[in-house]
Amino acid sequence: MSIVSNINNAISAPDSSGGSVAAQIKAVMKQIQVVTKKIQQISSQEDLTVKQKQEMAQLYETQLKLLETQLAQLLKQQAQKDAPADTKSADESKKSADDGKIDVYV
């Protein structure tokens, strides 16, 4: 089995089809920890050549970048999900504060 298929089998993408955004964020963060640990362990694998270690490190780094991108997207999605509620309550506060007031210009 090739190094590439070993890495692909070891790292699976989180299921983004279901679950809350918070659960997806947690899953991606866990995967980032796993990949980071695997990167750190590459140098201690004595059965691999230097070239194989470099290839594995490069593949893990690519996977790590993809996970970080996915995490950023999920965090942005979570922020957008939370923002409308904050904006709405601020608008409601302003509206209720303006009730009963009349602007008079002379």
C-alpha positions in Angstrom: 0.0 0.0 0.0 1.4 3.4 -0.9 2.1 6.2 1.5 -0.5 8.4 -0.1 -3.3 5.8 0.4 -2.1 5.3 4.0 -2.5 9.0 4.7 -5.8 9.2 2.9 -7.1 6.3 4.9 -5.8 7.7 8.2 -7.4 11.1 7.7 -11.1 11.4 6.9 -13.0 14.6 6.3 -15.7 15.4 8.9 -19.3 14.8 7.9 -20.5 18.3 7.0 -23.9 17.1 5.9 -25.4 17.1 9.4 -24.9 18.3 12.9 -24.6 21.8 14.2 -21.9 24.2 13.2 -20.4 24.0 16.7 -20.2 20.2 16.4 -18.5 20.5 13.0 -16.0 23.0 14.4 -15.2 20.6 17.2 -14.7 17.7 14.8 -12.4 19.8 12.6 -10.4 20.9 15.6 -10.0 17.3 16.7 -8.8 16.4 13.2 -6.3 19.2 13.2 -4.9 17.9 16.5 -4.6 14.4 15.0 -2.8 15.6 11.9 -0.5 17.8 13.9 0.4 14.8 16.1 1.0 12.7 13.0 3.3 15.3 11.5 5.3 15.3 14.8 5.6 11.5 14.7 7.0 11.3 11.2 10.6 11.8 12.2 10.5 8.8 14.6 9.3 6.3 11.9 12.5 4.4 11.3 11.1 2.2 8.6 10.7 5.1 6.2 13.4 6.8 4.0 14.0 10.5 4.2 12.2 11.0 0.9 9.2 9.1 2.2 9.1 11.2 5.4 9.3 14.3 3.3 6.4 13.2 1.2 4.3 12.2 4.2 5.0 15.6 5.9 4.0 17.4 2.7 0.8 15.5 2.4 0.0 16.0 6.1 0.8 19.7 5.8 -1.6 20.0 2.8 -4.3 18.2 4.8 -3.7 20.5 7.7 -4.1 23.6 5.5 -7.4 22.2 4.1 -8.6 21.6 7.7 -7.6 25.1 8.7 -9.5 26.5 5.7 -12.5 24.4 6.6 -12.3 25.6 10.2 -12.1 29.2 9.1 -15.2 28.8 7.0 -17.1 27.1 9.8 -16.1 29.9 12.2 -17.3 32.5 9.7 -20.6 30.6 9.3 -21.0 30.5 13.1 -20.3 34.2 13.3 -22.9 35.0 10.6 -25.4 32.8 12.3 -24.9 34.6 15.5 -24.7 38.1 14.0 -28.4 38.5 12.8 -29.7 37.9 16.3 -27.3 40.6 17.7 -28.3 43.0 14.9 -32.0 42.3 15.4 -31.9 43.0 19.1 -30.0 46.2 18.5 -32.5 47.3 16.0 -35.4 46.5 18.3 -33.7 48.5 21.1 -33.3 51.5 18.9 -36.9 51.2 17.6 -38.3 51.0 21.1 -36.2 53.9 22.3 -37.5 56.0 19.4 -41.2 55.2 20.1 -43.1 58.3 21.3 -40.5 60.8 20.2 -41.1 63.5 17.7 -38.3 65.4 16.0 -39.0 69.1 15.7 -36.9 71.3 13.4 -37.1 75.1 13.6 
